[in-house]
């Protein structure tokens, strides 16, 4: 399913009903200001919905990228105004975007990827390359309306400073809606001008186009490692290595939950990936929200059935990276008791979210203000059943950004959270 051109907003507080959804035209051609939204608060943070238009898809520092109504838009004041706009007929099918340090904007539809280097004055399609340098081409879908989500991620942070160079690395969370698609990890070392495949997962026969024969299966025929989708990719500067985790379950054809560790050789432009853990679905290793802070590894469990014990193996865990395979060396920081594959840590604040279909919370937020020493959970019931994902780091005004998805994947709204001092 794709996001609507102007996402439907639930009533936030009764006092917002008169202001939600409007746009105010400011002085200056093309400058639009999003209608104001009320701010609510808990003991630990303020929160507010994004505007009805545009759908704010990503942010960095003072910049925000959004889309809707056949347009792509860029703000340089954290979404207060949108002076940079361009027509983009496929806006409703955007599934990914990234703002680079130099201001380049990469954005993708379901199966195509684009780059703007001039604040949306222009944009161009970017070809994807295989590891051998050849063109990586999307498959021809049996149903043109279901090309698959080639570039859509579940996590929100995808760029890191790697030996003095900004690298973009991400994997696609796919094969839920939108059609069958191969599962890959992608990367760029030149601010989006070149996109390459860093790793291709094998051919999972459970997620293929209807009626496809083995010779036409999607995925790397030479790779026995299969999965349904990627939950997250994160960089550990202490090891100069990337970690990735995948889902979803063992359907009789092999385990789909893996952790991979990859190192990148910049001189050779080559990757070395190794599977460091494979697990069944009721495991802390079926997970997401990978973070590295002060040399320690943090993650959150997405464990679900069938149970291998009296309780699912869930929680938020931490350990030294070298101890990851040794369960007895894991520190259980908190157990929210519900599935989650989304978590971000910044400046000592930990934000994680519940998967709504598996939780008794409507919109569950898991929060620690002090790197896991104390914890609290909040249910933001006014939004109805929503799953938070794609958590972006704080903008220059101090607000985290995350998607609120219907079920766990269908587009809903955007939520901003600002920690209290």
C-alpha positions as CSV (number, residue, x, y, z in Angstrom):
1,X,0.0,0.0,0.0
2,X,1.2,3.5,-0.8
3,X,0.8,6.7,1.2
4,X,-2.1,9.0,0.3
5,X,-1.2,12.3,-1.3
6,X,-2.5,14.1,1.8
7,X,-2.5,11.7,4.7
8,X,-5.7,11.5,6.7
9,X,-5.1,12.8,10.2
10,X,-6.9,11.5,13.3
11,X,-8.2,14.1,15.6
12,X,-5.3,14.9,17.9
13,X,-6.9,16.9,20.6
14,X,-10.4,18.5,20.4
15,X,-8.8,21.9,20.3
16,X,-6.9,21.0,17.0
17,X,-10.1,20.3,15.0
18,X,-10.4,23.8,13.7
19,X,-6.7,24.0,12.5
20,X,-5.9,20.5,11.3
21,X,-5.5,20.2,7.6
22,X,-5.3,23.8,6.4
23,X,-2.5,25.6,4.5
24,X,-1.6,29.3,4.8
25,X,-0.2,31.1,1.8
26,X,2.6,33.4,2.9
27,X,4.1,36.3,1.1
28,X,6.4,35.1,-1.7
29,X,5.4,32.9,-4.6
30,X,5.3,29.2,-3.9
31,X,6.0,29.6,-0.1
32,X,3.6,27.5,1.9
33,X,3.4,27.2,5.6
34,X,2.0,24.1,7.2
35,X,-1.0,24.8,9.5
36,X,0.0,24.8,13.2
37,X,-0.5,21.7,15.2
38,X,-1.0,21.6,19.0
39,X,1.7,20.1,21.2
40,X,0.8,17.5,23.9
41,X,3.1,16.2,26.5
42,X,3.9,13.4,28.9
43,X,6.2,13.6,31.9
44,X,9.2,12.9,29.7
45,X,8.5,14.4,26.3
46,X,6.4,16.7,24.1
47,X,4.7,15.3,21.0
48,X,2.8,16.5,18.0
49,X,1.6,15.2,14.7
50,X,3.0,16.4,11.5
51,X,0.9,18.6,9.2
52,X,-1.8,17.2,7.0
53,X,0.4,18.3,4.0
54,X,3.1,17.5,3.1
55,X,3.9,14.1,4.4
56,X,7.3,14.8,6.0
57,X,9.3,11.8,5.0
58,X,12.8,12.6,6.4
59,X,14.7,15.3,8.2
60,X,18.3,16.3,8.9
61,X,19.4,19.3,11.0
62,X,17.1,22.2,9.8
63,X,16.0,20.5,6.6
64,X,13.0,18.3,5.9
65,X,11.8,16.5,2.8
66,X,8.2,15.9,2.1
67,X,5.7,15.0,-0.6
68,X,2.0,15.0,-1.5
69,X,-0.5,16.1,-4.1
70,X,1.9,15.3,-7.0
71,X,4.8,17.4,-5.5
72,X,8.1,16.9,-3.7
73,X,9.0,19.7,-1.3
74,X,12.0,20.8,0.8
75,X,12.0,22.9,4.0
76,X,15.1,24.6,5.5
77,X,13.4,25.7,8.7
78,X,12.2,22.3,10.1
79,X,8.9,22.3,8.2
80,X,7.7,25.8,9.0
81,X,7.8,26.8,5.3
82,X,8.3,24.8,2.1
83,X,9.9,27.2,-0.4
84,X,11.5,24.5,-2.6
85,X,9.0,22.5,-4.7
86,X,8.9,20.4,-7.8
87,X,6.2,18.5,-9.6
88,X,6.6,14.7,-9.2
89,X,3.6,12.7,-10.5
90,X,4.7,9.6,-8.6
91,X,4.8,11.3,-5.2
92,X,2.2,9.0,-3.8
93,X,4.5,6.1,-4.4
94,X,7.6,7.5,-2.6
95,X,8.9,4.9,0.0
96,X,12.3,6.3,1.0
97,X,14.3,9.5,1.2
98,X,17.6,10.7,2.6
99,X,19.1,14.1,3.0
100,X,22.9,14.1,2.7
101,X,25.3,16.3,4.6
102,X,26.1,18.3,1.4
103,X,22.4,18.9,0.8
104,X,21.8,16.3,-1.9
105,X,18.4,14.6,-1.6
106,X,17.9,11.0,-2.6
107,X,14.4,9.7,-2.8
108,X,12.8,6.5,-4.2
109,X,9.5,5.3,-5.4
110,X,8.7,1.6,-5.2
111,X,11.2,0.5,-7.8
112,X,13.0,3.7,-9.0
113,X,15.4,6.0,-7.3
114,X,16.1,9.7,-7.9
115,X,18.6,12.4,-6.9
116,X,18.4,16.2,-6.6
117,X,21.6,18.2,-6.1
118,X,20.0,21.7,-6.3
119,X,17.3,21.8,-3.7
120,X,14.7,20.3,-6.0
121,X,15.2,22.7,-8.9
122,X,15.9,19.5,-10.8
123,X,16.1,15.7,-10.2
124,X,17.2,12.8,-12.2
125,X,16.8,9.0,-12.0
126,X,19.8,7.2,-10.6
127,X,20.7,3.7,-11.9
128,X,21.6,1.0,-9.4
129,X,24.7,-1.1,-10.0
130,X,25.4,-4.7,-9.2
131,X,28.6,-5.6,-7.3
132,X,30.3,-6.3,-10.6
133,X,29.4,-2.9,-11.9
134,X,26.6,-4.0,-14.3
135,X,23.2,-2.5,-14.2
136,X,20.8,-3.8,-11.5
137,X,17.4,-3.7,-13.1
138,X,14.0,-4.1,-11.3
139,X,12.1,-7.1,-12.4
140,X,9.1,-6.8,-14.8
141,X,6.1,-7.4,-12.5
142,X,3.3,-9.7,-13.6
143,X,0.9,-7.0,-12.2
144,X,2.3,-3.5,-13.0
145,X,0.5,-2.2,-9.9
146,X,2.6,-4.4,-7.7
147,X,6.3,-3.8,-8.6
148,X,7.5,-4.4,-5.0
149,X,9.2,-2.1,-2.5
150,X,12.8,-2.1,-3.7
151,X,14.1,0.7,-1.4
152,X,11.7,1.1,1.5
153,X,13.4,0.8,4.9
154,X,12.0,0.0,8.4
155,X,14.7,2.0,10.2
156,X,15.3,5.8,9.9
157,X,19.0,6.5,10.1
158,X,21.1,5.5,7.1
159,X,24.2,7.7,6.8
160,X,27.4,7.5,8.8
161,X,30.9,9.1,8.7
162,X,33.1,6.2,7.7
163,X,36.8,7.1,7.7
164,X,36.1,10.7,6.8
165,X,33.5,9.9,4.1
166,X,29.8,9.9,4.4
167,X,28.3,6.6,3.5
168,X,24.7,5.7,2.9
169,X,23.8,2.0,3.7
170,X,20.3,0.6,4.0
171,X,18.2,-2.5,3.3
172,X,14.6,-2.9,2.1
173,X,11.8,-3.9,4.3
174,X,9.5,-5.5,1.8
175,X,7.3,-8.5,0.8
176,X,4.5,-7.4,3.1
177,X,2.5,-5.2,0.7
178,X,3.2,-3.9,-2.8
179,X,4.3,-7.1,-4.5
180,X,7.1,-9.6,-4.4
181,X,10.6,-8.1,-4.5
182,X,14.2,-9.3,-4.0
183,X,15.8,-8.4,-0.7
184,X,19.1,-6.3,-0.8
185,X,21.4,-4.1,1.1
186,X,22.3,-0.9,-0.9
187,X,25.0,1.7,-0.5
188,X,26.5,4.9,-1.8
189,X,29.8,6.6,-1.1
190,X,29.3,9.7,-3.2
191,X,26.2,11.4,-1.8
192,X,23.8,9.5,-3.8
193,X,25.3,9.9,-7.3
194,X,26.0,6.2,-7.5
195,X,23.9,3.5,-5.8
196,X,25.2,0.0,-5.7
197,X,24.1,-3.4,-4.2
198,X,26.2,-4.3,-1.2
199,X,24.5,-7.7,-0.5
200,X,21.8,-9.7,-2.2
201,X,19.8,-12.3,-0.3
202,X,18.9,-15.7,-1.8
203,X,15.7,-16.8,-3.5
204,X,12.9,-17.3,-1.0
205,X,10.3,-19.3,-2.7
206,X,7.6,-18.1,-0.3
207,X,7.9,-14.5,-1.6
208,X,7.8,-14.7,-5.4
209,X,5.4,-13.5,-8.0
210,X,2.3,-15.6,-8.4
211,X,2.9,-18.5,-10.7
212,X,6.6,-17.9,-11.0
213,X,8.8,-20.9,-11.7
214,X,12.2,-21.4,-10.0
215,X,14.1,-20.1,-13.1
216,X,12.3,-16.8,-12.7
217,X,12.6,-16.4,-8.9
218,X,13.7,-13.1,-7.5
219,X,16.9,-13.0,-5.5
220,X,20.4,-14.3,-5.7
221,X,20.3,-17.8,-6.9
222,X,23.8,-18.5,-5.6
223,X,23.1,-17.4,-2.0
224,X,21.5,-19.9,0.4
225,X,20.8,-17.2,3.0
226,X,17.1,-16.3,2.6
227,X,14.9,-13.8,4.4
228,X,11.6,-11.9,4.0
229,X,13.0,-8.4,4.5
230,X,15.7,-6.4,6.2
231,X,14.9,-4.9,9.7
232,X,17.8,-2.6,9.9
233,X,21.5,-1.8,9.0
234,X,23.7,0.1,11.4
235,X,27.4,1.2,11.5
236,X,29.7,0.5,14.4
237,X,32.6,3.0,14.3
238,X,34.5,1.0,17.0
239,X,34.9,-1.9,14.6
240,X,34.6,-0.1,11.3
241,X,31.9,-2.6,10.5
242,X,28.2,-2.6,9.6
243,X,25.6,-4.9,11.2
244,X,22.3,-5.9,9.6
245,X,19.4,-7.9,10.9
246,X,16.5,-9.6,9.0
247,X,13.1,-11.3,9.4
248,X,10.9,-13.0,9.5
249,X,10.2,-16.7,10.4
250,X,11.0,-20.3,9.4
251,X,8.4,-21.3,6.9
252,X,9.9,-24.7,6.2
253,X,12.5,-23.6,3.8
254,X,15.1,-22.3,6.2
255,X,15.6,-19.6,8.8
256,X,14.8,-16.1,7.7
257,X,16.1,-14.3,10.8
258,X,19.8,-13.5,10.5
259,X,22.4,-11.1,11.8
260,X,25.1,-10.1,9.3
261,X,28.4,-8.3,9.8
262,X,29.9,-6.5,6.9
263,X,33.1,-4.6,6.3
264,X,33.8,-2.3,3.4
265,X,37.1,-2.0,1.5
266,X,37.0,1.5,0.1
267,X,40.1,1.0,-2.1
268,X,38.6,-2.0,-3.8
269,X,35.0,-0.8,-3.5
270,X,34.2,-4.3,-2.1
271,X,32.2,-5.8,0.7
272,X,32.8,-8.8,2.9
273,X,29.6,-10.0,4.6
274,X,29.3,-12.9,7.1
275,X,26.3,-14.3,8.8
276,X,27.1,-14.2,12.5
277,X,23.7,-15.5,13.8
278,X,20.6,-17.2,12.4
279,X,17.6,-17.9,14.6
280,X,14.0,-18.9,14.7
281,X,11.3,-16.4,15.3
282,X,10.9,-16.8,19.1
283,X,14.3,-15.3,19.8
284,X,16.0,-12.1,20.9
285,X,17.9,-12.5,17.7
286,X,14.7,-11.9,15.7
287,X,15.2,-8.2,16.2
288,X,15.7,-4.7,15.0
289,X,16.7,-1.2,16.3
290,X,20.4,-1.9,16.2
291,X,22.4,0.9,17.9
292,X,26.0,1.3,19.0
293,X,26.8,3.7,21.9
294,X,30.3,4.0,23.5
295,X,31.3,0.7,22.0
296,X,28.3,-1.3,23.2
297,X,25.7,-2.9,21.1
298,X,22.0,-2.3,21.8
299,X,19.0,-3.9,20.1
300,X,15.3,-4.7,20.7
301,X,13.6,-8.1,20.2
302,X,10.8,-8.7,17.7
303,X,10.3,-12.3,18.9
304,X,7.0,-13.9,18.2
305,X,5.6,-17.5,18.1
306,X,5.9,-20.3,18.4
307,X,7.1,-20.1,21.9
308,X,10.1,-22.1,23.0
309,X,9.5,-21.3,26.7
310,X,6.8,-19.9,29.0
311,X,7.4,-16.5,27.6
312,X,8.7,-15.0,24.4
313,X,12.4,-14.1,24.4
314,X,11.7,-10.4,24.3
315,X,13.3,-7.2,25.6
316,X,15.8,-4.5,25.0
317,X,19.3,-5.9,25.3
318,X,22.9,-4.6,25.4
319,X,26.3,-6.3,25.3
320,X,29.8,-5.9,23.9
321,X,29.8,-6.7,20.2
322,X,32.1,-9.6,20.8
323,X,29.6,-11.1,23.2
324,X,26.7,-11.0,20.9
325,X,26.6,-14.8,20.3
326,X,26.7,-15.5,24.1
327,X,23.3,-15.0,25.7
328,X,24.6,-15.3,29.2
329,X,26.6,-12.1,28.6
330,X,23.6,-10.0,27.4
331,X,22.2,-7.4,29.7
332,X,18.4,-7.2,29.7
333,X,17.7,-3.4,30.1
334,X,13.9,-3.6,29.9
335,X,11.2,-5.9,28.7
336,X,8.2,-4.1,27.2
337,X,6.5,-7.6,26.7
338,X,5.5,-6.8,23.1
339,X,7.1,-7.2,19.7
340,X,9.2,-4.4,18.4
341,X,11.8,-3.9,15.6
342,X,12.3,-0.1,15.9
343,X,14.6,1.7,18.3
344,X,16.9,4.8,18.1
345,X,19.4,6.1,20.6
346,X,20.6,9.7,20.6
347,X,22.2,11.8,23.3
348,X,21.3,9.2,25.9
349,X,17.6,9.1,25.0
350,X,16.2,5.8,23.8
351,X,12.9,5.8,21.8
352,X,11.3,2.5,20.8
353,X,7.9,1.6,19.6
354,X,5.3,-1.2,19.9
355,X,4.0,-3.2,16.9
356,X,0.4,-2.3,17.2
357,X,-1.2,-5.6,16.0
358,X,0.7,-7.5,18.7
359,X,0.2,-5.0,21.5
360,X,-2.5,-4.1,24.0
361,X,-1.4,-0.5,23.5
362,X,-2.9,1.6,20.7
363,X,0.2,3.6,19.9
364,X,2.9,2.4,22.3
365,X,6.1,4.4,23.0
366,X,9.0,2.9,25.0
367,X,11.2,5.6,26.4
368,X,14.4,5.9,28.5
369,X,15.9,9.4,29.2
370,X,19.1,8.0,30.6
371,X,20.5,5.3,28.3
372,X,18.5,2.5,29.8
373,X,18.8,3.2,33.6
374,X,15.1,4.1,33.9
375,X,12.2,3.2,31.6
376,X,8.6,4.2,31.0
377,X,6.0,3.2,28.5
378,X,3.3,5.5,27.1
379,X,0.1,4.7,25.1
380,X,-0.8,7.7,22.9
381,X,-4.3,6.4,22.5
382,X,-5.6,9.5,20.6
383,X,-3.9,8.2,17.4
384,X,-5.6,4.8,17.5
385,X,-3.7,1.6,16.6
386,X,-0.4,2.7,15.1
387,X,3.1,1.2,14.8
388,X,6.0,3.6,15.0
389,X,8.8,3.1,12.6
390,X,11.5,4.9,10.6
391,X,12.7,6.9,13.6
392,X,14.9,9.8,12.5
393,X,17.3,11.6,14.7
394,X,16.6,15.0,16.2
395,X,16.3,18.0,13.9
396,X,17.9,21.3,14.9
397,X,14.9,22.2,17.0
398,X,15.3,19.0,19.0
399,X,12.4,16.9,17.6
400,X,12.7,13.2,16.6
401,X,10.5,12.2,13.6
402,X,8.8,8.8,13.1
403,X,6.2,7.3,11.0
404,X,2.9,6.1,12.5
405,X,1.8,3.1,10.4
406,X,-1.6,1.5,10.3
407,X,-1.2,-2.1,11.3
408,X,2.6,-2.2,11.1
409,X,3.3,-1.1,7.5
410,X,0.4,0.9,5.8
411,X,1.1,4.6,5.8
412,X,-0.7,6.7,8.4
413,X,0.7,9.9,9.9
414,X,4.0,11.4,11.0
415,X,4.8,12.0,14.7
416,X,7.4,14.3,16.3
417,X,8.7,13.7,19.8
418,X,10.9,16.2,21.7
419,X,12.5,15.2,25.0
420,X,12.0,17.4,28.0
421,X,15.1,19.0,29.5
